């Protein structure tokens, strides 16, 4: 080969995607880690202060969960549009726009004068947040070397885990010290910092190829994304697993405030310190999936989560925290592997990665919305055992689907 052809040849990382250890890989991972942190910190920023909102606005515990379920539901619906849209206009543009609009909505929530206004703004926040989860795993598949896909998806999911913790911990303590408005303002400030980090570090897409536009094309892509049984199984796994987690976390604050624990809002929010375990779990199980395969790893996470949910029945605070820890570890193992599997399976099956990722995330947030509210109903009707029963049922469904995927021949190519 001549020297001129060497000069014209693309660098290996441009042809194959950013390799682990390269500067580009580090920028992608750090930027999406920060984006995931901001997105989920804002999404769940009201969860730790639900008792405070119930008192300040004179609403029931079930009504307070609307600040979460409406946000997650509107996010899920928006994904049905944003996911296919990303296949047309690109991934990075949507990520930047999503984060900016989300910060604006977050500031509005902190200033909301009435309960109705707060709920409307939480709905709008759900729509604005849709840009990142709709495209994150598709962006990773396109821009990173294939040998690192599962671990990078795990690191991204790890950022969402820290975001979930930050949204609950920061707001819980801030609300106890200075009220719910300052707590939501602190959440908006943290999201702004993350937005600036993403703006500075996230590389533009290099391997994105726009697809044809048009309603008929988008509908055809959607039909293919729901005709693949393996993909549908992954969608349901996402919805059931997150529903199990959110159902329990939505009401754990109410349980910790009552007997035998009697904790204040700030002290109760400390249980969300278990969330960094989700970061470790997602990254660890992602690396394990790269080595031994996703089919072998996914059922393990479901078993760990079931064990954790059962442990929370204890009236001992350390045992309850241990149970929540295992629940978080198991959930993020499942979600980290499943969410990274979706674009890989879509690519192998000739399905739009953006469309498949958006449908996975839609069912994920649909499960969060529906089962999160059902968790509050179970708490009202049957107390904590009712919440545990709902959580375990959803996790058993998750495990059964994971085992079915393990033996599915349709997944051999992915």
C-alpha positions as a Markdown table, in Angstrom:
| # | Residue | x | y | z |
|---|---|---|---|---|
| 1 | Unk | 0.0 | 0.0 | 0.0 |
| 2 | Unk | 1.4 | 3.4 | -0.9 |
| 3 | Unk | 2.1 | 6.2 | 1.6 |
| 4 | Unk | -0.7 | 8.3 | 0.1 |
| 5 | Unk | -3.2 | 5.5 | 0.7 |
| 6 | Unk | -2.0 | 5.3 | 4.3 |
| 7 | Unk | -2.5 | 9.0 | 4.6 |
| 8 | Unk | -6.0 | 8.8 | 3.4 |
| 9 | Unk | -7.0 | 5.7 | 5.5 |
| 10 | Unk | -9.3 | 6.5 | 8.4 |
| 11 | Unk | -7.9 | 5.9 | 11.9 |
| 12 | Unk | -8.9 | 2.5 | 13.4 |
| 13 | Unk | -11.2 | 4.1 | 16.0 |
| 14 | Unk | -13.0 | 6.1 | 13.3 |
| 15 | Unk | -13.7 | 2.9 | 11.3 |
| 16 | Unk | -14.6 | 0.7 | 14.3 |
| 17 | Unk | -15.8 | 3.2 | 16.9 |
| 18 | Unk | -14.0 | 4.6 | 19.9 |
| 19 | Unk | -11.9 | 2.0 | 21.7 |
| 20 | Unk | -11.8 | 1.7 | 25.5 |
| 21 | Unk | -9.0 | 3.8 | 26.9 |
| 22 | Unk | -9.0 | 6.3 | 24.0 |
| 23 | Unk | -9.7 | 10.0 | 24.6 |
| 24 | Unk | -12.9 | 9.8 | 22.6 |
| 25 | Unk | -14.2 | 6.9 | 24.6 |
| 26 | Unk | -13.5 | 8.7 | 27.8 |
| 27 | Unk | -15.3 | 11.8 | 26.6 |
| 28 | Unk | -18.4 | 9.7 | 25.5 |
| 29 | Unk | -18.6 | 7.8 | 28.8 |
| 30 | Unk | -18.1 | 10.9 | 31.0 |
| 31 | Unk | -20.6 | 12.9 | 29.0 |
| 32 | Unk | -23.3 | 10.3 | 29.0 |
| 33 | Unk | -22.7 | 9.5 | 32.6 |
| 34 | Unk | -23.3 | 13.2 | 33.4 |
| 35 | Unk | -26.4 | 13.2 | 31.1 |
| 36 | Unk | -27.8 | 10.2 | 32.8 |
| 37 | Unk | -27.2 | 11.7 | 36.2 |
| 38 | Unk | -29.0 | 14.9 | 35.3 |
| 39 | Unk | -31.9 | 13.2 | 33.6 |
| 40 | Unk | -32.8 | 10.8 | 36.4 |
| 41 | Unk | -31.9 | 13.3 | 39.1 |
| 42 | Unk | -34.6 | 15.6 | 37.7 |
| 43 | Unk | -37.1 | 12.8 | 37.0 |
| 44 | Unk | -37.1 | 11.5 | 40.5 |
| 45 | Unk | -36.4 | 14.7 | 42.3 |
| 46 | Unk | -39.8 | 14.7 | 44.0 |
| 47 | Unk | -39.7 | 11.1 | 45.3 |
| 48 | Unk | -37.9 | 11.8 | 48.6 |
| 49 | Unk | -40.1 | 14.8 | 49.3 |
| 50 | Unk | -43.5 | 13.2 | 48.7 |
| 51 | Unk | -44.5 | 13.4 | 52.5 |
| 52 | Unk | -43.5 | 17.1 | 52.4 |
| 53 | Unk | -45.6 | 17.7 | 49.3 |
| 54 | Unk | -48.5 | 16.0 | 50.9 |
| 55 | Unk | -48.3 | 18.3 | 53.9 |
| 56 | Unk | -47.7 | 21.6 | 52.0 |
| 57 | Unk | -50.4 | 21.0 | 49.3 |
| 58 | Unk | -52.8 | 19.1 | 51.5 |
| 59 | Unk | -53.0 | 16.1 | 49.2 |
| 60 | Unk | -53.0 | 12.4 | 49.8 |
| 61 | Unk | -50.0 | 10.1 | 49.5 |
| 62 | Unk | -51.5 | 8.6 | 46.3 |
| 63 | Unk | -51.9 | 12.1 | 44.8 |
| 64 | Unk | -48.3 | 13.0 | 45.5 |
| 65 | Unk | -47.1 | 10.1 | 43.4 |
| 66 | Unk | -48.6 | 11.9 | 40.4 |
| 67 | Unk | -45.5 | 14.2 | 40.4 |
| 68 | Unk | -43.6 | 11.0 | 39.4 |
| 69 | Unk | -46.2 | 9.0 | 37.4 |
| 70 | Unk | -47.2 | 12.0 | 35.2 |
| 71 | Unk | -43.6 | 12.8 | 34.5 |
| 72 | Unk | -42.7 | 9.3 | 33.6 |
| 73 | Unk | -45.9 | 8.8 | 31.5 |
| 74 | Unk | -45.4 | 11.9 | 29.5 |
| 75 | Unk | -41.7 | 11.0 | 29.0 |
| 76 | Unk | -42.8 | 7.5 | 27.7 |
| 77 | Unk | -45.3 | 9.0 | 25.3 |
| 78 | Unk | -42.8 | 11.6 | 24.0 |
| 79 | Unk | -40.3 | 8.7 | 23.3 |
| 80 | Unk | -42.7 | 7.4 | 20.6 |
| 81 | Unk | -42.0 | 10.6 | 18.7 |
| 82 | Unk | -38.4 | 11.4 | 19.8 |
| 83 | Unk | -37.0 | 8.0 | 19.2 |
| 84 | Unk | -37.9 | 7.9 | 15.5 |
| 85 | Unk | -37.1 | 11.6 | 15.2 |
| 86 | Unk | -33.5 | 10.9 | 16.3 |
| 87 | Unk | -33.1 | 8.6 | 13.3 |
| 88 | Unk | -33.8 | 11.6 | 11.1 |
| 89 | Unk | -32.1 | 14.6 | 12.8 |
| 90 | Unk | -29.3 | 12.9 | 14.8 |
| 91 | Unk | -28.5 | 11.9 | 18.3 |
| 92 | Unk | -26.3 | 14.7 | 19.8 |
| 93 | Unk | -28.6 | 17.5 | 18.8 |
| 94 | Unk | -31.5 | 15.9 | 20.7 |
| 95 | Unk | -29.4 | 15.2 | 23.8 |
| 96 | Unk | -28.3 | 18.9 | 24.1 |
| 97 | Unk | -31.8 | 20.3 | 23.5 |
| 98 | Unk | -33.4 | 17.8 | 25.9 |
| 99 | Unk | -31.1 | 18.8 | 28.7 |
| 100 | Unk | -31.5 | 22.5 | 28.2 |
| 101 | Unk | -35.3 | 22.4 | 28.2 |
| 102 | Unk | -35.3 | 20.1 | 31.2 |
| 103 | Unk | -33.3 | 22.6 | 33.3 |
| 104 | Unk | -35.8 | 25.3 | 32.4 |
| 105 | Unk | -38.7 | 23.1 | 33.5 |
| 106 | Unk | -36.9 | 22.2 | 36.7 |
| 107 | Unk | -36.6 | 25.9 | 37.6 |
| 108 | Unk | -40.3 | 26.3 | 36.9 |
| 109 | Unk | -41.2 | 23.4 | 39.2 |
| 110 | Unk | -39.3 | 25.1 | 42.1 |
| 111 | Unk | -41.4 | 28.3 | 41.5 |
| 112 | Unk | -44.7 | 26.6 | 41.0 |
| 113 | Unk | -47.5 | 28.5 | 42.9 |
| 114 | Unk | -50.1 | 25.7 | 43.0 |
| 115 | Unk | -50.4 | 22.0 | 43.0 |
| 116 | Unk | -51.9 | 22.0 | 39.5 |
| 117 | Unk | -49.1 | 24.1 | 38.1 |
| 118 | Unk | -46.5 | 21.8 | 39.6 |
| 119 | Unk | -48.2 | 18.8 | 38.0 |
| 120 | Unk | -48.4 | 20.5 | 34.6 |
| 121 | Unk | -44.7 | 21.4 | 34.8 |
| 122 | Unk | -43.8 | 17.9 | 35.8 |
| 123 | Unk | -45.6 | 16.7 | 32.7 |
| 124 | Unk | -43.6 | 19.1 | 30.5 |
| 125 | Unk | -40.4 | 18.0 | 32.2 |
| 126 | Unk | -41.2 | 14.4 | 31.2 |
| 127 | Unk | -41.5 | 15.5 | 27.6 |
| 128 | Unk | -38.3 | 17.5 | 27.7 |
| 129 | Unk | -36.3 | 14.7 | 29.3 |
| 130 | Unk | -37.2 | 12.2 | 26.6 |
| 131 | Unk | -34.2 | 13.2 | 24.3 |
| 132 | Unk | -31.5 | 11.4 | 26.3 |
| 133 | Unk | -33.1 | 8.0 | 27.1 |
| 134 | Unk | -34.5 | 7.8 | 23.5 |
| 135 | Unk | -31.0 | 7.9 | 21.9 |
| 136 | Unk | -28.3 | 7.1 | 24.5 |
| 137 | Unk | -27.9 | 3.4 | 23.9 |
| 138 | Unk | -28.3 | 3.9 | 20.1 |
| 139 | Unk | -25.5 | 6.6 | 20.3 |
| 140 | Unk | -23.3 | 4.2 | 22.2 |
| 141 | Unk | -23.8 | 1.4 | 19.7 |
| 142 | Unk | -22.9 | 3.7 | 16.8 |
| 143 | Unk | -20.0 | 5.5 | 18.3 |
| 144 | Unk | -18.1 | 3.0 | 20.4 |
| 145 | Unk | -16.2 | -0.2 | 19.4 |
| 146 | Unk | -18.5 | -3.2 | 19.6 |
| 147 | Unk | -16.3 | -4.9 | 22.2 |
| 148 | Unk | -17.3 | -2.2 | 24.7 |
| 149 | Unk | -21.0 | -1.8 | 24.1 |
| 150 | Unk | -22.3 | -3.7 | 27.1 |
| 151 | Unk | -19.9 | -2.2 | 29.6 |
| 152 | Unk | -20.4 | 1.3 | 28.2 |
| 153 | Unk | -24.2 | 0.9 | 28.5 |
| 154 | Unk | -23.6 | -0.3 | 32.1 |
| 155 | Unk | -21.6 | 2.9 | 32.8 |
| 156 | Unk | -24.4 | 5.0 | 31.4 |
| 157 | Unk | -27.0 | 3.2 | 33.4 |
| 158 | Unk | -24.6 | 3.7 | 36.4 |
| 159 | Unk | -24.9 | 7.5 | 35.8 |
| 160 | Unk | -28.7 | 7.2 | 35.9 |
| 161 | Unk | -28.4 | 5.3 | 39.2 |
| 162 | Unk | -26.3 | 8.1 | 40.8 |
| 163 | Unk | -28.8 | 10.6 | 39.3 |
| 164 | Unk | -31.6 | 8.7 | 41.0 |
| 165 | Unk | -29.8 | 8.8 | 44.3 |
| 166 | Unk | -28.9 | 12.5 | 43.9 |
| 167 | Unk | -32.4 | 13.5 | 43.1 |
| 168 | Unk | -33.7 | 11.8 | 46.2 |
| 169 | Unk | -30.9 | 12.5 | 48.7 |
| 170 | Unk | -30.3 | 16.2 | 47.8 |
| 171 | Unk | -34.0 | 17.1 | 47.7 |
| 172 | Unk | -34.7 | 15.1 | 50.9 |
| 173 | Unk | -32.2 | 17.0 | 53.0 |
| 174 | Unk | -32.8 | 20.4 | 51.3 |
| 175 | Unk | -36.5 | 20.1 | 51.9 |
| 176 | Unk | -36.0 | 19.4 | 55.6 |
| 177 | Unk | -33.7 | 22.3 | 56.0 |
| 178 | Unk | -35.4 | 24.9 | 53.8 |
| 179 | Unk | -38.6 | 23.5 | 52.2 |
| 180 | Unk | -39.5 | 21.8 | 49.0 |
| 181 | Unk | -38.9 | 24.9 | 46.8 |
| 182 | Unk | -35.2 | 25.1 | 47.7 |
| 183 | Unk | -34.9 | 21.4 | 47.3 |
| 184 | Unk | -36.2 | 21.4 | 43.7 |
| 185 | Unk | -34.0 | 24.5 | 43.0 |
| 186 | Unk | -31.0 | 22.5 | 44.2 |
| 187 | Unk | -31.9 | 19.7 | 41.8 |
| 188 | Unk | -32.2 | 22.2 | 38.9 |
| 189 | Unk | -28.7 | 23.6 | 39.7 |
| 190 | Unk | -27.1 | 20.2 | 39.7 |
| 191 | Unk | -28.8 | 19.4 | 36.3 |
| 192 | Unk | -27.4 | 22.7 | 34.9 |
| 193 | Unk | -23.8 | 21.7 | 35.9 |
| 194 | Unk | -24.3 | 18.4 | 34.2 |
| 195 | Unk | -25.7 | 20.1 | 31.1 |
| 196 | Unk | -22.6 | 22.2 | 30.8 |
| 197 | Unk | -20.4 | 19.1 | 31.1 |
| 198 | Unk | -22.3 | 17.3 | 28.4 |
| 199 | Unk | -22.1 | 20.4 | 26.1 |
| 200 | Unk | -18.3 | 20.5 | 26.6 |
| 201 | Unk | -17.4 | 16.8 | 26.3 |
| 202 | Unk | -20.0 | 14.9 | 24.1 |
| 203 | Unk | -18.5 | 14.2 | 20.7 |
| 204 | Unk | -20.6 | 14.8 | 17.6 |
| 205 | Unk | -21.9 | 11.6 | 16.0 |
| 206 | Unk | -19.6 | 10.2 | 13.4 |
| 207 | Unk | -21.4 | 7.0 | 12.4 |
| 208 | Unk | -25.0 | 8.2 | 12.4 |
| 209 | Unk | -26.8 | 7.7 | 9.1 |
| 210 | Unk | -30.2 | 9.4 | 8.8 |
| 211 | Unk | -33.1 | 7.3 | 7.6 |
| 212 | Unk | -35.9 | 8.3 | 5.2 |
| 213 | Unk | -38.6 | 10.5 | 6.7 |
| 214 | Unk | -42.3 | 10.2 | 6.4 |
| 215 | Unk | -45.2 | 8.8 | 8.4 |
| 216 | Unk | -45.4 | 5.6 | 6.4 |
| 217 | Unk | -41.7 | 4.9 | 6.9 |
| 218 | Unk | -41.9 | 5.5 | 10.6 |
| 219 | Unk | -44.9 | 3.3 | 10.9 |
| 220 | Unk | -43.2 | 0.5 | 9.0 |
| 221 | Unk | -40.2 | 0.8 | 11.4 |
| 222 | Unk | -42.5 | 0.6 | 14.4 |
| 223 | Unk | -44.2 | -2.5 | 13.1 |
| 224 | Unk | -40.9 | -4.2 | 12.7 |
| 225 | Unk | -39.8 | -3.2 | 16.2 |
| 226 | Unk | -42.9 | -4.8 | 17.7 |
| 227 | Unk | -42.9 | -7.9 | 15.5 |
| 228 | Unk | -39.6 | -9.1 | 16.9 |
| 229 | Unk | -40.5 | -11.4 | 19.8 |
| 230 | Unk | -37.1 | -11.1 | 21.4 |
| 231 | Unk | -37.3 | -7.3 | 21.4 |
| 232 | Unk | -40.9 | -7.4 | 22.8 |
| 233 | Unk | -39.5 | -9.6 | 25.7 |
| 234 | Unk | -36.9 | -7.0 | 26.4 |
| 235 | Unk | -39.4 | -4.2 | 26.4 |
| 236 | Unk | -41.6 | -6.0 | 29.0 |
| 237 | Unk | -38.5 | -6.8 | 31.1 |
| 238 | Unk | -37.8 | -3.1 | 31.3 |
| 239 | Unk | -41.3 | -2.1 | 32.3 |
| 240 | Unk | -41.7 | -4.8 | 34.9 |
| 241 | Unk | -38.3 | -4.4 | 36.5 |
| 242 | Unk | -38.5 | -0.7 | 36.9 |
| 243 | Unk | -42.1 | -1.0 | 38.1 |
| 244 | Unk | -41.0 | -3.3 | 40.9 |
| 245 | Unk | -38.3 | -0.8 | 42.0 |
| 246 | Unk | -40.4 | 2.4 | 41.8 |
| 247 | Unk | -43.4 | 0.7 | 43.5 |
| 248 | Unk | -41.3 | 0.2 | 46.5 |
| 249 | Unk | -39.3 | 3.4 | 46.5 |
| 250 | Unk | -42.4 | 5.6 | 46.1 |
| 251 | Unk | -43.7 | 4.6 | 49.5 |
| 252 | Unk | -40.6 | 3.6 | 51.5 |
| 253 | Unk | -40.5 | 7.2 | 52.9 |
| 254 | Unk | -44.0 | 6.8 | 54.3 |
| 255 | Unk | -43.0 | 3.5 | 55.9 |
| 256 | Unk | -39.8 | 4.9 | 57.4 |
| 257 | Unk | -41.7 | 7.9 | 58.9 |
| 258 | Unk | -44.1 | 5.6 | 60.8 |
| 259 | Unk | -43.5 | 3.0 | 63.5 |
| 260 | Unk | -41.3 | 1.2 | 64.2 |
| 261 | Unk | -38.8 | 3.5 | 62.5 |
| 262 | Unk | -40.0 | 7.0 | 63.1 |
| 263 | Unk | -37.5 | 8.7 | 60.9 |
| 264 | Unk | -37.6 | 12.3 | 59.7 |
| 265 | Unk | -37.6 | 13.3 | 56.0 |
| 266 | Unk | -33.8 | 13.9 | 55.8 |
| 267 | Unk | -33.0 | 10.7 | 57.7 |
| 268 | Unk | -35.4 | 8.6 | 55.6 |
| 269 | Unk | -33.8 | 9.9 | 52.4 |
| 270 | Unk | -30.5 | 8.4 | 53.5 |
| 271 | Unk | -31.8 | 5.0 | 52.4 |
| 272 | Unk | -31.2 | 6.2 | 48.9 |
| 273 | Unk | -27.5 | 6.1 | 49.5 |
| 274 | Unk | -27.8 | 2.5 | 48.3 |
| 275 | Unk | -28.1 | 3.9 | 44.8 |
| 276 | Unk | -24.3 | 3.9 | 44.1 |
| 277 | Unk | -24.6 | 0.2 | 44.4 |
| 278 | Unk | -26.6 | 0.4 | 41.2 |
| 279 | Unk | -23.8 | 2.2 | 39.5 |
| 280 | Unk | -21.3 | -0.5 | 40.5 |
| 281 | Unk | -23.9 | -3.2 | 39.6 |
| 282 | Unk | -24.6 | -1.9 | 36.1 |
| 283 | Unk | -21.0 | -1.5 | 35.2 |
| 284 | Unk | -20.0 | -4.9 | 36.7 |
| 285 | Unk | -22.8 | -6.8 | 35.1 |
| 286 | Unk | -22.1 | -5.0 | 31.8 |
| 287 | Unk | -18.5 | -6.2 | 31.8 |
| 288 | Unk | -19.7 | -9.7 | 32.7 |
| 289 | Unk | -22.1 | -9.6 | 29.8 |
| 290 | Unk | -19.3 | -8.7 | 27.4 |
| 291 | Unk | -17.4 | -11.8 | 28.6 |
| 292 | Unk | -20.0 | -14.5 | 29.0 |
| 293 | Unk | -23.1 | -13.1 | 27.2 |
| 294 | Unk | -26.2 | -11.2 | 28.1 |
| 295 | Unk | -28.4 | -14.3 | 28.2 |
| 296 | Unk | -26.4 | -15.8 | 31.0 |
| 297 | Unk | -26.3 | -12.6 | 33.1 |
| 298 | Unk | -29.9 | -11.2 | 32.9 |
| 299 | Unk | -31.7 | -13.9 | 35.0 |
| 300 | Unk | -29.1 | -13.5 | 37.8 |
| 301 | Unk | -30.1 | -9.9 | 38.3 |
| 302 | Unk | -33.8 | -10.8 | 38.7 |
| 303 | Unk | -33.0 | -13.4 | 41.4 |
| 304 | Unk | -30.9 | -10.9 | 43.4 |
| 305 | Unk | -33.8 | -8.3 | 43.2 |
| 306 | Unk | -36.4 | -10.8 | 44.5 |
| 307 | Unk | -34.2 | -11.7 | 47.4 |
| 308 | Unk | -33.8 | -8.0 | 48.3 |
| 309 | Unk | -37.6 | -7.3 | 48.1 |
| 310 | Unk | -38.3 | -10.1 | 50.5 |
| 311 | Unk | -35.8 | -8.9 | 53.0 |
| 312 | Unk | -37.5 | -5.5 | 53.2 |
| 313 | Unk | -40.3 | -7.2 | 55.2 |
| 314 | Unk | -38.1 | -7.0 | 58.2 |
| 315 | Unk | -38.8 | -4.5 | 61.0 |
| 316 | Unk | -35.1 | -4.1 | 61.5 |
| 317 | Unk | -33.7 | -1.0 | 59.8 |
| 318 | Unk | -30.3 | -2.5 | 58.8 |
| 319 | Unk | -32.0 | -5.6 | 57.3 |
| 320 | Unk | -34.5 | -3.3 | 55.4 |
| 321 | Unk | -31.6 | -1.3 | 54.0 |
| 322 | Unk | -29.8 | -4.5 | 53.0 |
| 323 | Unk | -32.9 | -5.6 | 51.2 |
| 324 | Unk | -33.2 | -2.3 | 49.3 |
| 325 | Unk | -29.5 | -2.6 | 48.5 |
| 326 | Unk | -30.0 | -6.0 | 46.9 |
| 327 | Unk | -33.1 | -4.7 | 45.1 |
| 328 | Unk | -31.1 | -1.9 | 43.6 |
| 329 | Unk | -28.2 | -4.1 | 42.6 |
| 330 | Unk | -30.5 | -6.6 | 40.9 |
| 331 | Unk | -32.6 | -4.0 | 39.1 |
| 332 | Unk | -29.6 | -2.2 | 37.7 |
| 333 | Unk | -28.1 | -5.5 | 36.6 |
| 334 | Unk | -31.3 | -6.3 | 34.7 |
| 335 | Unk | -31.8 | -2.8 | 33.3 |
| 336 | Unk | -28.2 | -2.2 | 32.3 |
| 337 | Unk | -28.0 | -5.5 | 30.4 |
| 338 | Unk | -31.5 | -5.3 | 28.8 |
| 339 | Unk | -31.2 | -1.7 | 27.7 |
| 340 | Unk | -27.8 | -2.3 | 26.0 |
| 341 | Unk | -29.2 | -5.5 | 24.4 |
| 342 | Unk | -32.1 | -3.7 | 22.7 |
| 343 | Unk | -30.0 | -1.8 | 20.0 |
| 344 | Unk | -27.8 | -4.8 | 19.5 |
| 345 | Unk | -30.7 | -7.0 | 18.9 |
| 346 | Unk | -32.4 | -4.4 | 16.7 |
| 347 | Unk | -29.3 | -4.1 | 14.6 |
| 348 | Unk | -29.0 | -7.8 | 14.2 |
| 349 | Unk | -32.6 | -8.1 | 13.2 |
| 350 | Unk | -32.7 | -5.2 | 10.7 |
| 351 | Unk | -34.8 | -3.0 | 13.0 |
| 352 | Unk | -34.2 | 0.7 | 13.5 |
| 353 | Unk | -32.0 | 1.1 | 16.7 |
| 354 | Unk | -33.6 | 4.4 | 17.6 |
| 355 | Unk | -37.1 | 3.0 | 17.2 |
| 356 | Unk | -36.4 | -0.1 | 19.3 |
| 357 | Unk | -34.6 | 1.9 | 22.0 |
| 358 | Unk | -37.6 | 4.3 | 22.2 |
| 359 | Unk | -40.0 | 1.5 | 22.5 |
| 360 | Unk | -38.0 | -0.1 | 25.3 |
| 361 | Unk | -37.8 | 3.2 | 27.1 |
| 362 | Unk | -41.5 | 3.8 | 26.5 |
| 363 | Unk | -42.5 | 0.5 | 28.2 |
| 364 | Unk | -39.9 | 1.2 | 30.9 |
| 365 | Unk | -41.6 | 4.5 | 31.8 |
| 366 | Unk | -45.0 | 3.1 | 31.3 |
| 367 | Unk | -44.2 | 0.4 | 33.9 |
| 368 | Unk | -42.7 | 3.1 | 36.2 |
| 369 | Unk | -45.9 | 5.2 | 35.9 |
| 370 | Unk | -48.5 | 2.4 | 36.3 |
| 371 | Unk | -46.8 | 0.3 | 38.9 |
| 372 | Unk | -45.4 | 3.3 | 40.8 |
| 373 | Unk | -49.0 | 4.4 | 41.4 |
| 374 | Unk | -50.1 | 0.8 | 42.1 |
| 375 | Unk | -47.4 | 0.7 | 44.8 |
| 376 | Unk | -49.1 | 3.6 | 46.6 |
| 377 | Unk | -52.5 | 1.9 | 46.3 |
| 378 | Unk | -51.0 | -1.3 | 47.7 |
| 379 | Unk | -49.6 | 0.7 | 50.6 |
| 380 | Unk | -52.9 | 2.2 | 51.3 |
| 381 | Unk | -54.8 | -1.1 | 51.0 |
| 382 | Unk | -52.4 | -3.7 | 52.5 |
| 383 | Unk | -49.4 | -1.8 | 54.0 |
| 384 | Unk | -45.8 | -2.8 | 53.3 |
| 385 | Unk | -46.6 | -6.5 | 52.7 |
| 386 | Unk | -48.9 | -5.5 | 49.9 |
| 387 | Unk | -46.1 | -3.4 | 48.3 |
| 388 | Unk | -43.6 | -6.3 | 48.6 |
| 389 | Unk | -46.2 | -8.7 | 47.0 |
| 390 | Unk | -46.5 | -6.4 | 44.0 |
| 391 | Unk | -42.8 | -6.0 | 43.7 |
| 392 | Unk | -42.0 | -9.7 | 43.9 |
| 393 | Unk | -44.8 | -10.5 | 41.3 |
| 394 | Unk | -43.2 | -8.1 | 38.8 |
| 395 | Unk | -39.7 | -9.4 | 39.4 |
| 396 | Unk | -40.9 | -13.0 | 38.9 |
| 397 | Unk | -42.3 | -12.0 | 35.6 |
| 398 | Unk | -39.0 | -10.4 | 34.8 |
| 399 | Unk | -37.1 | -13.5 | 35.7 |
| 400 | Unk | -39.4 | -15.8 | 33.7 |
| 401 | Unk | -38.9 | -13.6 | 30.6 |
| 402 | Unk | -35.2 | -13.5 | 31.1 |
| 403 | Unk | -35.1 | -17.3 | 31.2 |
| 404 | Unk | -37.2 | -17.4 | 28.0 |
| 405 | Unk | -34.7 | -15.1 | 26.3 |
| 406 | Unk | -31.9 | -17.3 | 27.5 |
| 407 | Unk | -33.1 | -20.2 | 25.3 |
| 408 | Unk | -34.5 | -18.1 | 22.5 |
| 409 | Unk | -32.9 | -19.1 | 19.1 |
| 410 | Unk | -33.9 | -15.7 | 17.7 |
| 411 | Unk | -31.2 | -14.1 | 19.8 |
| 412 | Unk | -28.3 | -16.1 | 18.5 |
| 413 | Unk | -27.3 | -13.3 | 16.1 |
| 414 | Unk | -27.3 | -10.6 | 18.8 |
